[in-house]
Amino acid sequence: MAERTIGIRELKQNASAAVSRAAAGEVLVVTDHGRPVARLVPLGSSRASELVTAGLARSPRRALANLPRPAGAPSSALSQALGEDREDQRY
């Protein structure tokens, strides 16, 4: 997903066209005096999909539901430790 820049003045003058470009899948970085201030992205894009597209993350190899269950018996030790820590922080 290539990012293109658009100045705030151009965005004001051509808002409908900019929204149409974003709806078509283009990512627009809005600049104010050459400084990036906002990003206009297609609705439904997630930060995760942006990272995958940019090559900074990878798609999951399998669904979370298909991961194996942790081995061993369940324990409440972590929950107890967190509860104690929270109690200490309340007062």
PDB file of N, CA, C and O in Angstrom:
ATOM      1  N   MET A   1       0.857  -1.166   0.000  1.00  0.00           N
ATOM      2  CA  MET A   1       0.000   0.000   0.000  1.00  0.00           C
ATOM      3  C   MET A   1       0.903   1.228   0.000  1.00  0.00           C
ATOM      4  O   MET A   1       1.438   1.607   1.042  1.00  0.00           O
ATOM      5  N   ALA A   2       1.070   1.838  -1.138  1.00  0.00           N
ATOM      6  CA  ALA A   2       1.926   3.018  -1.256  1.00  0.00           C
ATOM      7  C   ALA A   2       1.218   4.236  -0.674  1.00  0.00           C
ATOM      8  O   ALA A   2       0.021   4.441  -0.874  1.00  0.00           O
ATOM      9  N   GLU A   3       1.980   5.022   0.041  1.00  0.00           N
ATOM     10  CA  GLU A   3       1.429   6.244   0.611  1.00  0.00           C
ATOM     11  C   GLU A   3       1.730   7.406  -0.316  1.00  0.00           C
ATOM     12  O   GLU A   3       2.829   7.512  -0.861  1.00  0.00           O
ATOM     13  N   ARG A   4       0.761   8.261  -0.489  1.00  0.00           N
ATOM     14  CA  ARG A   4       0.950   9.484  -1.269  1.00  0.00           C
ATOM     15  C   ARG A   4       0.610  10.653  -0.364  1.00  0.00           C
ATOM     16  O   ARG A   4      -0.257  10.545   0.503  1.00  0.00           O
ATOM     17  N   THR A   5       1.289  11.761  -0.567  1.00  0.00           N
ATOM     18  CA  THR A   5       1.034  12.925   0.273  1.00  0.00           C
ATOM     19  C   THR A   5       0.074  13.878  -0.424  1.00  0.00           C
ATOM     20  O   THR A   5       0.019  13.968  -1.650  1.00  0.00           O
ATOM     21  N   ILE A   6      -0.678  14.581   0.410  1.00  0.00           N
ATOM     22  CA  ILE A   6      -1.600  15.592  -0.084  1.00  0.00           C
ATOM     23  C   ILE A   6      -1.556  16.744   0.914  1.00  0.00           C
ATOM     24  O   ILE A   6      -1.685  16.533   2.120  1.00  0.00           O
ATOM     25  N   GLY A   7      -1.376  17.941   0.417  1.00  0.00           N
ATOM     26  CA  GLY A   7      -1.356  19.121   1.278  1.00  0.00           C
ATOM     27  C   GLY A   7      -2.742  19.427   1.803  1.00  0.00           C
ATOM     28  O   GLY A   7      -3.745  19.076   1.181  1.00  0.00           O
ATOM     29  N   ILE A   8      -2.793  20.074   2.936  1.00  0.00           N
ATOM     30  CA  ILE A   8      -4.083  20.375   3.551  1.00  0.00           C
ATOM     31  C   ILE A   8      -4.917  21.309   2.670  1.00  0.00           C
ATOM     32  O   ILE A   8      -6.142  21.199   2.648  1.00  0.00           O
ATOM     33  N   ARG A   9      -4.275  22.213   1.954  1.00  0.00           N
ATOM     34  CA  ARG A   9      -5.016  23.109   1.061  1.00  0.00           C
ATOM     35  C   ARG A   9      -5.653  22.306  -0.075  1.00  0.00           C
ATOM     36  O   ARG A   9      -6.820  22.508  -0.408  1.00  0.00           O
ATOM     37  N   GLU A  10      -4.875  21.393  -0.665  1.00  0.00           N
ATOM     38  CA  GLU A  10      -5.420  20.555  -1.735  1.00  0.00           C
ATOM     39  C   GLU A  10      -6.548  19.671  -1.213  1.00  0.00           C
ATOM     40  O   GLU A  10      -7.535  19.446  -1.913  1.00  0.00           O
ATOM     41  N   LEU A  11      -6.407  19.174   0.003  1.00  0.00           N
ATOM     42  CA  LEU A  11      -7.452  18.351   0.604  1.00  0.00           C
ATOM     43  C   LEU A  11      -8.737  19.154   0.776  1.00  0.00           C
ATOM     44  O   LEU A  11      -9.827  18.650   0.503  1.00  0.00           O
ATOM     45  N   LYS A  12      -8.613  20.406   1.230  1.00  0.00           N
ATOM     46  CA  LYS A  12      -9.797  21.255   1.390  1.00  0.00           C
ATOM     47  C   LYS A  12     -10.482  21.501   0.049  1.00  0.00           C
ATOM     48  O   LYS A  12     -11.709  21.466  -0.049  1.00  0.00           O
ATOM     49  N   GLN A  13      -9.674  21.752  -0.985  1.00  0.00           N
ATOM     50  CA  GLN A  13     -10.240  22.076  -2.296  1.00  0.00           C
ATOM     51  C   GLN A  13     -10.791  20.854  -3.012  1.00  0.00           C
ATOM     52  O   GLN A  13     -11.712  20.979  -3.820  1.00  0.00           O
ATOM     53  N   ASN A  14     -10.254  19.684  -2.736  1.00  0.00           N
ATOM     54  CA  ASN A  14     -10.654  18.470  -3.456  1.00  0.00           C
ATOM     55  C   ASN A  14     -10.987  17.333  -2.492  1.00  0.00           C
ATOM     56  O   ASN A  14     -10.539  16.202  -2.678  1.00  0.00           O
ATOM     57  N   ALA A  15     -11.763  17.635  -1.481  1.00  0.00           N
ATOM     58  CA  ALA A  15     -12.072  16.645  -0.453  1.00  0.00           C
ATOM     59  C   ALA A  15     -12.751  15.411  -1.029  1.00  0.00           C
ATOM     60  O   ALA A  15     -12.389  14.290  -0.673  1.00  0.00           O
ATOM     61  N   SER A  16     -13.719  15.594  -1.906  1.00  0.00           N
ATOM     62  CA  SER A  16     -14.437  14.453  -2.476  1.00  0.00           C
ATOM     63  C   SER A  16     -13.502  13.545  -3.258  1.00  0.00           C
ATOM     64  O   SER A  16     -13.593  12.322  -3.159  1.00  0.00           O
ATOM     65  N   ALA A  17     -12.606  14.138  -4.031  1.00  0.00           N
ATOM     66  CA  ALA A  17     -11.667  13.341  -4.816  1.00  0.00           C
ATOM     67  C   ALA A  17     -10.705  12.590  -3.893  1.00  0.00           C
ATOM     68  O   ALA A  17     -10.375  11.433  -4.156  1.00  0.00           O
ATOM     69  N   ALA A  18     -10.255  13.233  -2.820  1.00  0.00           N
ATOM     70  CA  ALA A  18      -9.345  12.586  -1.884  1.00  0.00           C
ATOM     71  C   ALA A  18     -10.025  11.413  -1.189  1.00  0.00           C
ATOM     72  O   ALA A  18      -9.420  10.354  -1.018  1.00  0.00           O
ATOM     73  N   VAL A  19     -11.277  11.596  -0.789  1.00  0.00           N
ATOM     74  CA  VAL A  19     -12.023  10.515  -0.143  1.00  0.00           C
ATOM     75  C   VAL A  19     -12.231   9.370  -1.131  1.00  0.00           C
ATOM     76  O   VAL A  19     -12.140   8.202  -0.751  1.00  0.00           O
ATOM     77  N   SER A  20     -12.504   9.688  -2.377  1.00  0.00           N
ATOM     78  CA  SER A  20     -12.673   8.643  -3.397  1.00  0.00           C
ATOM     79  C   SER A  20     -11.382   7.857  -3.586  1.00  0.00           C
ATOM     80  O   SER A  20     -11.411   6.635  -3.732  1.00  0.00           O
ATOM     81  N   ARG A  21     -10.245   8.559  -3.584  1.00  0.00           N
ATOM     82  CA  ARG A  21      -8.957   7.878  -3.728  1.00  0.00           C
ATOM     83  C   ARG A  21      -8.716   6.940  -2.548  1.00  0.00           C
ATOM     84  O   ARG A  21      -8.248   5.817  -2.731  1.00  0.00           O
ATOM     85  N   ALA A  22      -9.034   7.396  -1.343  1.00  0.00           N
ATOM     86  CA  ALA A  22      -8.858   6.551  -0.167  1.00  0.00           C
ATOM     87  C   ALA A  22      -9.805   5.357  -0.208  1.00  0.00           C
ATOM     88  O   ALA A  22      -9.415   4.243   0.144  1.00  0.00           O
ATOM     89  N   ALA A  23     -11.036   5.581  -0.631  1.00  0.00           N
ATOM     90  CA  ALA A  23     -12.002   4.488  -0.726  1.00  0.00           C
ATOM     91  C   ALA A  23     -11.561   3.440  -1.737  1.00  0.00           C
ATOM     92  O   ALA A  23     -11.904   2.264  -1.616  1.00  0.00           O
ATOM     93  N   ALA A  24     -10.796   3.876  -2.740  1.00  0.00           N
ATOM     94  CA  ALA A  24     -10.306   2.955  -3.770  1.00  0.00           C
ATOM     95  C   ALA A  24      -9.063   2.198  -3.297  1.00  0.00           C
ATOM     96  O   ALA A  24      -8.532   1.371  -4.037  1.00  0.00           O
ATOM     97  N   GLY A  25      -8.595   2.468  -2.082  1.00  0.00           N
ATOM     98  CA  GLY A  25      -7.478   1.724  -1.533  1.00  0.00           C
ATOM     99  C   GLY A  25      -6.193   2.499  -1.375  1.00  0.00           C
ATOM    100  O   GLY A  25      -5.194   1.948  -0.913  1.00  0.00           O
ATOM    101  N   GLU A  26      -6.194   3.756  -1.744  1.00  0.00           N
ATOM    102  CA  GLU A  26      -4.982   4.557  -1.641  1.00  0.00           C
ATOM    103  C   GLU A  26      -4.848   5.136  -0.230  1.00  0.00           C
ATOM    104  O   GLU A  26      -5.846   5.516   0.382  1.00  0.00           O
ATOM    105  N   VAL A  27      -3.641   5.202   0.277  1.00  0.00           N
ATOM    106  CA  VAL A  27      -3.375   5.815   1.578  1.00  0.00           C
ATOM    107  C   VAL A  27      -2.829   7.206   1.317  1.00  0.00           C
ATOM    108  O   VAL A  27      -1.836   7.369   0.609  1.00  0.00           O
ATOM    109  N   LEU A  28      -3.482   8.210   1.892  1.00  0.00           N
ATOM    110  CA  LEU A  28      -3.070   9.598   1.710  1.00  0.00           C
ATOM    111  C   LEU A  28      -2.551  10.157   3.025  1.00  0.00           C
ATOM    112  O   LEU A  28      -3.239  10.109   4.045  1.00  0.00           O
ATOM    113  N   VAL A  29      -1.337  10.684   2.997  1.00  0.00           N
ATOM    114  CA  VAL A  29      -0.765  11.340   4.167  1.00  0.00           C
ATOM    115  C   VAL A  29      -0.996  12.832   3.989  1.00  0.00           C
ATOM    116  O   VAL A  29      -0.516  13.436   3.029  1.00  0.00           O
ATOM    117  N   VAL A  30      -1.730  13.416   4.917  1.00  0.00           N
ATOM    118  CA  VAL A  30      -2.055  14.839   4.854  1.00  0.00           C
ATOM    119  C   VAL A  30      -0.915  15.624   5.498  1.00  0.00           C
ATOM    120  O   VAL A  30      -0.480  15.310   6.606  1.00  0.00           O
ATOM    121  N   THR A  31      -0.437  16.651   4.790  1.00  0.00           N
ATOM    122  CA  THR A  31       0.657  17.466   5.307  1.00  0.00           C
ATOM    123  C   THR A  31       0.188  18.898   5.542  1.00  0.00           C
ATOM    124  O   THR A  31      -0.680  19.408   4.834  1.00  0.00           O
ATOM    125  N   ASP A  32       0.772  19.527   6.537  1.00  0.00           N
ATOM    126  CA  ASP A  32       0.519  20.939   6.836  1.00  0.00           C
ATOM    127  C   ASP A  32       1.878  21.621   6.817  1.00  0.00           C
ATOM    128  O   ASP A  32       2.710  21.371   7.689  1.00  0.00           O
ATOM    129  N   HIS A  33       2.107  22.470   5.843  1.00  0.00           N
ATOM    130  CA  HIS A  33       3.401  23.121   5.634  1.00  0.00           C
ATOM    131  C   HIS A  33       4.517  22.083   5.493  1.00  0.00           C
ATOM    132  O   HIS A  33       5.615  22.258   6.022  1.00  0.00           O
ATOM    133  N   GLY A  34       4.214  20.997   4.770  1.00  0.00           N
ATOM    134  CA  GLY A  34       5.207  19.959   4.504  1.00  0.00           C
ATOM    135  C   GLY A  34       5.417  18.961   5.629  1.00  0.00           C
ATOM    136  O   GLY A  34       6.209  18.029   5.485  1.00  0.00           O
ATOM    137  N   ARG A  35       4.722  19.138   6.745  1.00  0.00           N
ATOM    138  CA  ARG A  35       4.871  18.245   7.891  1.00  0.00           C
ATOM    139  C   ARG A  35       3.678  17.300   7.943  1.00  0.00           C
ATOM    140  O   ARG A  35       2.542  17.774   7.975  1.00  0.00           O
ATOM    141  N   PRO A  36       3.883  15.980   7.952  1.00  0.00           N
ATOM    142  CA  PRO A  36       2.765  15.037   8.026  1.00  0.00           C
ATOM    143  C   PRO A  36       1.981  15.220   9.321  1.00  0.00           C
ATOM    144  O   PRO A  36       2.550  15.270  10.411  1.00  0.00           O
ATOM    145  N   VAL A  37       0.651  15.319   9.174  1.00  0.00           N
ATOM    146  CA  VAL A  37      -0.196  15.526  10.358  1.00  0.00           C
ATOM    147  C   VAL A  37      -1.315  14.499  10.483  1.00  0.00           C
ATOM    148  O   VAL A  37      -1.870  14.328  11.568  1.00  0.00           O
ATOM    149  N   ALA A  38      -1.658  13.808   9.387  1.00  0.00           N
ATOM    150  CA  ALA A  38      -2.754  12.848   9.442  1.00  0.00           C
ATOM    151  C   ALA A  38      -2.597  11.839   8.317  1.00  0.00           C
ATOM    152  O   ALA A  38      -1.831  12.041   7.375  1.00  0.00           O
ATOM    153  N   ARG A  39      -3.343  10.747   8.439  1.00  0.00           N
ATOM    154  CA  ARG A  39      -3.340   9.727   7.407  1.00  0.00           C
ATOM    155  C   ARG A  39      -4.796   9.393   7.072  1.00  0.00           C
ATOM    156  O   ARG A  39      -5.599   9.118   7.964  1.00  0.00           O
ATOM    157  N   LEU A  40      -5.121   9.420   5.798  1.00  0.00           N
ATOM    158  CA  LEU A  40      -6.451   9.061   5.318  1.00  0.00           C
ATOM    159  C   LEU A  40      -6.327   7.676   4.690  1.00  0.00           C
ATOM    160  O   LEU A  40      -5.668   7.509   3.664  1.00  0.00           O
ATOM    161  N   VAL A  41      -6.963   6.685   5.311  1.00  0.00           N
ATOM    162  CA  VAL A  41      -6.841   5.295   4.852  1.00  0.00           C
ATOM    163  C   VAL A  41      -8.217   4.739   4.524  1.00  0.00           C
ATOM    164  O   VAL A  41      -9.227   5.242   5.016  1.00  0.00           O
ATOM    165  N   PRO A  42      -8.261   3.703   3.693  1.00  0.00           N
ATOM    166  CA  PRO A  42      -9.551   3.086   3.386  1.00  0.00           C
ATOM    167  C   PRO A  42     -10.172   2.495   4.650  1.00  0.00           C
ATOM    168  O   PRO A  42      -9.468   1.940   5.494  1.00  0.00           O
ATOM    169  N   LEU A  43     -11.460   2.615   4.772  1.00  0.00           N
ATOM    170  CA  LEU A  43     -12.167   2.040   5.907  1.00  0.00           C
ATOM    171  C   LEU A  43     -12.008   0.529   5.862  1.00  0.00           C
ATOM    172  O   LEU A  43     -12.129  -0.083   4.802  1.00  0.00           O
ATOM    173  N   GLY A  44     -11.742  -0.057   6.993  1.00  0.00           N
ATOM    174  CA  GLY A  44     -11.537  -1.498   7.041  1.00  0.00           C
ATOM    175  C   GLY A  44     -10.071  -1.858   7.077  1.00  0.00           C
ATOM    176  O   GLY A  44      -9.725  -2.991   7.411  1.00  0.00           O
ATOM    177  N   SER A  45      -9.198  -0.922   6.742  1.00  0.00           N
ATOM    178  CA  SER A  45      -7.769  -1.185   6.871  1.00  0.00           C
ATOM    179  C   SER A  45      -7.420  -1.210   8.341  1.00  0.00           C
ATOM    180  O   SER A  45      -7.902  -0.385   9.117  1.00  0.00           O
ATOM    181  N   SER A  46      -6.604  -2.131   8.711  1.00  0.00           N
ATOM    182  CA  SER A  46      -6.157  -2.190  10.096  1.00  0.00           C
ATOM    183  C   SER A  46      -4.680  -1.869  10.152  1.00  0.00           C
ATOM    184  O   SER A  46      -3.973  -1.956   9.148  1.00  0.00           O
ATOM    185  N   ARG A  47      -4.234  -1.506  11.300  1.00  0.00           N
ATOM    186  CA  ARG A  47      -2.815  -1.213  11.472  1.00  0.00           C
ATOM    187  C   ARG A  47      -2.005  -2.473  11.175  1.00  0.00           C
ATOM    188  O   ARG A  47      -0.913  -2.394  10.612  1.00  0.00           O
ATOM    189  N   ALA A  48      -2.542  -3.636  11.555  1.00  0.00           N
ATOM    190  CA  ALA A  48      -1.836  -4.889  11.301  1.00  0.00           C
ATOM    191  C   ALA A  48      -1.656  -5.125   9.807  1.00  0.00           C
ATOM    192  O   ALA A  48      -0.576  -5.521   9.369  1.00  0.00           O
ATOM    193  N   SER A  49      -2.708  -4.883   9.018  1.00  0.00           N
ATOM    194  CA  SER A  49      -2.578  -5.092   7.571  1.00  0.00           C
ATOM    195  C   SER A  49      -1.627  -4.076   6.952  1.00  0.00           C
ATOM    196  O   SER A  49      -0.946  -4.383   5.973  1.00  0.00           O
ATOM    197  N   GLU A  50      -1.572  -2.867   7.511  1.00  0.00           N
ATOM    198  CA  GLU A  50      -0.615  -1.870   7.034  1.00  0.00           C
ATOM    199  C   GLU A  50       0.815  -2.335   7.298  1.00  0.00           C
ATOM    200  O   GLU A  50       1.690  -2.180   6.446  1.00  0.00           O
ATOM    201  N   LEU A  51       1.047  -2.904   8.478  1.00  0.00           N
ATOM    202  CA  LEU A  51       2.378  -3.390   8.811  1.00  0.00           C
ATOM    203  C   LEU A  51       2.794  -4.550   7.916  1.00  0.00           C
ATOM    204  O   LEU A  51       3.954  -4.640   7.513  1.00  0.00           O
ATOM    205  N   VAL A  52       1.856  -5.434   7.606  1.00  0.00           N
ATOM    206  CA  VAL A  52       2.154  -6.557   6.713  1.00  0.00           C
ATOM    207  C   VAL A  52       2.497  -6.025   5.334  1.00  0.00           C
ATOM    208  O   VAL A  52       3.469  -6.469   4.722  1.00  0.00           O
ATOM    209  N   THR A  53       1.711  -5.078   4.838  1.00  0.00           N
ATOM    210  CA  THR A  53       1.952  -4.507   3.518  1.00  0.00           C
ATOM    211  C   THR A  53       3.304  -3.797   3.458  1.00  0.00           C
ATOM    212  O   THR A  53       3.999  -3.859   2.444  1.00  0.00           O
ATOM    213  N   ALA A  54       3.670  -3.128   4.543  1.00  0.00           N
ATOM    214  CA  ALA A  54       4.937  -2.409   4.587  1.00  0.00           C
ATOM    215  C   ALA A  54       6.128  -3.337   4.799  1.00  0.00           C
ATOM    216  O   ALA A  54       7.277  -2.898   4.741  1.00  0.00           O
ATOM    217  N   GLY A  55       5.858  -4.620   5.044  1.00  0.00           N
ATOM    218  CA  GLY A  55       6.935  -5.575   5.262  1.00  0.00           C
ATOM    219  C   GLY A  55       7.485  -5.563   6.674  1.00  0.00           C
ATOM    220  O   GLY A  55       8.547  -6.134   6.924  1.00  0.00           O
ATOM    221  N   LEU A  56       6.788  -4.927   7.604  1.00  0.00           N
ATOM    222  CA  LEU A  56       7.242  -4.834   8.988  1.00  0.00           C
ATOM    223  C   LEU A  56       6.671  -5.934   9.872  1.00  0.00           C
ATOM    224  O   LEU A  56       7.088  -6.092  11.019  1.00  0.00           O
ATOM    225  N   ALA A  57       5.724  -6.688   9.344  1.00  0.00           N
ATOM    226  CA  ALA A  57       5.117  -7.807  10.064  1.00  0.00           C
ATOM    227  C   ALA A  57       4.761  -8.869   9.037  1.00  0.00           C
ATOM    228  O   ALA A  57       4.830  -8.632   7.832  1.00  0.00           O
ATOM    229  N   ARG A  58       4.383 -10.031   9.523  1.00  0.00           N
ATOM    230  CA  ARG A  58       3.961 -11.080   8.595  1.00  0.00           C
ATOM    231  C   ARG A  58       2.572 -11.558   8.986  1.00  0.00           C
ATOM    232  O   ARG A  58       2.150 -11.417  10.134  1.00  0.00           O
ATOM    233  N   SER A  59       1.880 -12.118   8.027  1.00  0.00           N
ATOM    234  CA  SER A  59       0.549 -12.660   8.281  1.00  0.00           C
ATOM    235  C   SER A  59       0.678 -13.911   9.147  1.00  0.00           C
ATOM    236  O   SER A  59       1.687 -14.612   9.074  1.00  0.00           O
ATOM    237  N   PRO A  60      -0.327 -14.194   9.956  1.00  0.00           N
ATOM    238  CA  PRO A  60      -0.253 -15.398  10.784  1.00  0.00           C
ATOM    239  C   PRO A  60      -0.220 -16.658   9.917  1.00  0.00           C
ATOM    240  O   PRO A  60      -0.843 -16.711   8.857  1.00  0.00           O
ATOM    241  N   ARG A  61       0.508 -17.661  10.380  1.00  0.00           N
ATOM    242  CA  ARG A  61       0.596 -18.916   9.637  1.00  0.00           C
ATOM    243  C   ARG A  61      -0.648 -19.766   9.818  1.00  0.00           C
ATOM    244  O   ARG A  61      -1.010 -20.549   8.940  1.00  0.00           O
ATOM    245  N   ARG A  62      -1.299 -19.609  10.960  1.00  0.00           N
ATOM    246  CA  ARG A  62      -2.531 -20.359  11.206  1.00  0.00           C
ATOM    247  C   ARG A  62      -3.418 -19.575  12.164  1.00  0.00           C
ATOM    248  O   ARG A  62      -2.977 -18.633  12.823  1.00  0.00           O
ATOM    249  N   ALA A  63      -4.657 -19.981  12.222  1.00  0.00           N
ATOM    250  CA  ALA A  63      -5.629 -19.281  13.064  1.00  0.00           C
ATOM    251  C   ALA A  63      -5.332 -19.531  14.539  1.00  0.00           C
ATOM    252  O   ALA A  63      -4.834 -20.593  14.911  1.00  0.00           O
ATOM    253  N   LEU A  64      -5.638 -18.561  15.358  1.00  0.00           N
ATOM    254  CA  LEU A  64      -5.417 -18.676  16.791  1.00  0.00           C
ATOM    255  C   LEU A  64      -6.133 -19.904  17.357  1.00  0.00           C
ATOM    256  O   LEU A  64      -5.603 -20.578  18.240  1.00  0.00           O
ATOM    257  N   ALA A  65      -7.320 -20.191  16.858  1.00  0.00           N
ATOM    258  CA  ALA A  65      -8.093 -21.332  17.341  1.00  0.00           C
ATOM    259  C   ALA A  65      -7.410 -22.661  17.026  1.00  0.00           C
ATOM    260  O   ALA A  65      -7.697 -23.667  17.674  1.00  0.00           O
ATOM    261  N   ASN A  66      -6.517 -22.679  16.048  1.00  0.00           N
ATOM    262  CA  ASN A  66      -5.851 -23.922  15.659  1.00  0.00           C
ATOM    263  C   ASN A  66      -4.525 -24.156  16.379  1.00  0.00           C
ATOM    264  O   ASN A  66      -3.864 -25.168  16.141  1.00  0.00           O
ATOM    265  N   LEU A  67      -4.131 -23.238  17.251  1.00  0.00           N
ATOM    266  CA  LEU A  67      -2.897 -23.422  17.998  1.00  0.00           C
ATOM    267  C   LEU A  67      -3.076 -24.512  19.047  1.00  0.00           C
ATOM    268  O   LEU A  67      -4.167 -24.669  19.595  1.00  0.00           O
ATOM    269  N   PRO A  68      -2.027 -25.257  19.329  1.00  0.00           N
ATOM    270  CA  PRO A  68      -2.160 -26.316  20.345  1.00  0.00           C
ATOM    271  C   PRO A  68      -2.329 -25.708  21.736  1.00  0.00           C
ATOM    272  O   PRO A  68      -1.846 -24.611  22.015  1.00  0.00           O
ATOM    273  N   ARG A  69      -3.017 -26.439  22.589  1.00  0.00           N
ATOM    274  CA  ARG A  69      -3.204 -25.995  23.967  1.00  0.00           C
ATOM    275  C   ARG A  69      -1.891 -26.136  24.719  1.00  0.00           C
ATOM    276  O   ARG A  69      -1.112 -27.040  24.419  1.00  0.00           O
ATOM    277  N   PRO A  70      -1.626 -25.273  25.681  1.00  0.00           N
ATOM    278  CA  PRO A  70      -0.399 -25.395  26.472  1.00  0.00           C
ATOM    279  C   PRO A  70      -0.366 -26.718  27.226  1.00  0.00           C
ATOM    280  O   PRO A  70      -1.398 -27.214  27.678  1.00  0.00           O
ATOM    281  N   ALA A  71       0.813 -27.275  27.355  1.00  0.00           N
ATOM    282  CA  ALA A  71       0.970 -28.540  28.069  1.00  0.00           C
ATOM    283  C   ALA A  71       0.954 -28.293  29.572  1.00  0.00           C
ATOM    284  O   ALA A  71       1.251 -27.190  30.031  1.00  0.00           O
ATOM    285  N   GLY A  72       0.612 -29.306  30.320  1.00  0.00           N
ATOM    286  CA  GLY A  72       0.631 -29.231  31.773  1.00  0.00           C
ATOM    287  C   GLY A  72      -0.725 -28.899  32.356  1.00  0.00           C
ATOM    288  O   GLY A  72      -1.665 -28.525  31.654  1.00  0.00           O
ATOM    289  N   ALA A  73      -0.789 -29.049  33.649  1.00  0.00           N
ATOM    290  CA  ALA A  73      -2.039 -28.789  34.358  1.00  0.00           C
ATOM    291  C   ALA A  73      -2.244 -27.287  34.530  1.00  0.00           C
ATOM    292  O   ALA A  73      -1.279 -26.545  34.716  1.00  0.00           O
ATOM    293  N   PRO A  74      -3.497 -26.836  34.468  1.00  0.00           N
ATOM    294  CA  PRO A  74      -3.768 -25.412  34.679  1.00  0.00           C
ATOM    295  C   PRO A  74      -3.363 -25.009  36.095  1.00  0.00           C
ATOM    296  O   PRO A  74      -3.452 -25.807  37.028  1.00  0.00           O
ATOM    297  N   SER A  75      -2.923 -23.777  36.241  1.00  0.00           N
ATOM    298  CA  SER A  75      -2.498 -23.271  37.538  1.00  0.00           C
ATOM    299  C   SER A  75      -3.078 -21.879  37.751  1.00  0.00           C
ATOM    300  O   SER A  75      -3.260 -21.122  36.798  1.00  0.00           O
ATOM    301  N   SER A  76      -3.361 -21.555  38.979  1.00  0.00           N
ATOM    302  CA  SER A  76      -3.874 -20.224  39.300  1.00  0.00           C
ATOM    303  C   SER A  76      -2.791 -19.367  39.953  1.00  0.00           C
ATOM    304  O   SER A  76      -3.088 -18.297  40.483  1.00  0.00           O
ATOM    305  N   ALA A  77      -1.538 -19.825  39.919  1.00  0.00           N
ATOM    306  CA  ALA A  77      -0.451 -19.097  40.578  1.00  0.00           C
ATOM    307  C   ALA A  77      -0.293 -17.687  40.012  1.00  0.00           C
ATOM    308  O   ALA A  77      -0.106 -16.738  40.773  1.00  0.00           O
ATOM    309  N   LEU A  78      -0.363 -17.538  38.711  1.00  0.00           N
ATOM    310  CA  LEU A  78      -0.211 -16.218  38.108  1.00  0.00           C
ATOM    311  C   LEU A  78      -1.353 -15.298  38.511  1.00  0.00           C
ATOM    312  O   LEU A  78      -1.129 -14.132  38.836  1.00  0.00           O
ATOM    313  N   SER A  79      -2.573 -15.816  38.492  1.00  0.00           N
ATOM    314  CA  SER A  79      -3.721 -15.002  38.897  1.00  0.00           C
ATOM    315  C   SER A  79      -3.595 -14.558  40.347  1.00  0.00           C
ATOM    316  O   SER A  79      -3.928 -13.421  40.679  1.00  0.00           O
ATOM    317  N   GLN A  80      -3.120 -15.440  41.206  1.00  0.00           N
ATOM    318  CA  GLN A  80      -2.935 -15.084  42.610  1.00  0.00           C
ATOM    319  C   GLN A  80      -1.866 -14.004  42.759  1.00  0.00           C
ATOM    320  O   GLN A  80      -2.043 -13.057  43.526  1.00  0.00           O
ATOM    321  N   ALA A  81      -0.771 -14.138  42.040  1.00  0.00           N
ATOM    322  CA  ALA A  81       0.306 -13.147  42.119  1.00  0.00           C
ATOM    323  C   ALA A  81      -0.181 -11.785  41.631  1.00  0.00           C
ATOM    324  O   ALA A  81       0.139 -10.762  42.237  1.00  0.00           O
ATOM    325  N   LEU A  82      -0.947 -11.761  40.548  1.00  0.00           N
ATOM    326  CA  LEU A  82      -1.486 -10.499  40.046  1.00  0.00           C
ATOM    327  C   LEU A  82      -2.453  -9.876  41.043  1.00  0.00           C
ATOM    328  O   LEU A  82      -2.442  -8.664  41.261  1.00  0.00           O
ATOM    329  N   GLY A  83      -3.293 -10.722  41.648  1.00  0.00           N
ATOM    330  CA  GLY A  83      -4.236 -10.229  42.646  1.00  0.00           C
ATOM    331  C   GLY A  83      -3.534  -9.610  43.837  1.00  0.00           C
ATOM    332  O   GLY A  83      -3.947  -8.563  44.335  1.00  0.00           O
ATOM    333  N   GLU A  84      -2.468 -10.260  44.296  1.00  0.00           N
ATOM    334  CA  GLU A  84      -1.698  -9.723  45.421  1.00  0.00           C
ATOM    335  C   GLU A  84      -1.034  -8.407  45.040  1.00  0.00           C
ATOM    336  O   GLU A  84      -1.008  -7.465  45.833  1.00  0.00           O
ATOM    337  N   ASP A  85      -0.503  -8.346  43.838  1.00  0.00           N
ATOM    338  CA  ASP A  85       0.139  -7.119  43.375  1.00  0.00           C
ATOM    339  C   ASP A  85      -0.865  -5.974  43.307  1.00  0.00           C
ATOM    340  O   ASP A  85      -0.553  -4.848  43.694  1.00  0.00           O
ATOM    341  N   ARG A  86      -2.042  -6.252  42.828  1.00  0.00           N
ATOM    342  CA  ARG A  86      -3.085  -5.220  42.750  1.00  0.00           C
ATOM    343  C   ARG A  86      -3.501  -4.746  44.130  1.00  0.00           C
ATOM    344  O   ARG A  86      -3.714  -3.554  44.348  1.00  0.00           O
ATOM    345  N   GLU A  87      -3.615  -5.683  45.061  1.00  0.00           N
ATOM    346  CA  GLU A  87      -3.980  -5.312  46.438  1.00  0.00           C
ATOM    347  C   GLU A  87      -2.930  -4.391  47.030  1.00  0.00           C
ATOM    348  O   GLU A  87      -3.267  -3.428  47.720  1.00  0.00           O
ATOM    349  N   ASP A  88      -1.651  -4.678  46.766  1.00  0.00           N
ATOM    350  CA  ASP A  88      -0.568  -3.845  47.294  1.00  0.00           C
ATOM    351  C   ASP A  88      -0.625  -2.439  46.715  1.00  0.00           C
ATOM    352  O   ASP A  88      -0.266  -1.475  47.391  1.00  0.00           O
ATOM    353  N   GLN A  89      -1.068  -2.314  45.479  1.00  0.00           N
ATOM    354  CA  GLN A  89      -1.080  -1.012  44.813  1.00  0.00           C
ATOM    355  C   GLN A  89      -2.297  -0.180  45.143  1.00  0.00           C
ATOM    356  O   GLN A  89      -2.306   1.014  44.842  1.00  0.00           O
ATOM    357  N   ARG A  90      -3.317  -0.745  45.742  1.00  0.00           N
ATOM    358  CA  ARG A  90      -4.535   0.004  46.028  1.00  0.00           C
ATOM    359  C   ARG A  90      -4.340   1.005  47.161  1.00  0.00           C
ATOM    360  O   ARG A  90      -5.000   2.044  47.185  1.00  0.00           O
ATOM    361  N   TYR A  91      -3.463   0.712  48.078  1.00  0.00           N
ATOM    362  CA  TYR A  91      -3.352   1.551  49.281  1.00  0.00           C
ATOM    363  C   TYR A  91      -2.041   2.249  49.330  1.00  0.00           C
ATOM    364  O   TYR A  91      -1.775   2.996  50.270  1.00  0.00           O
TER     365      TYR A  91
END
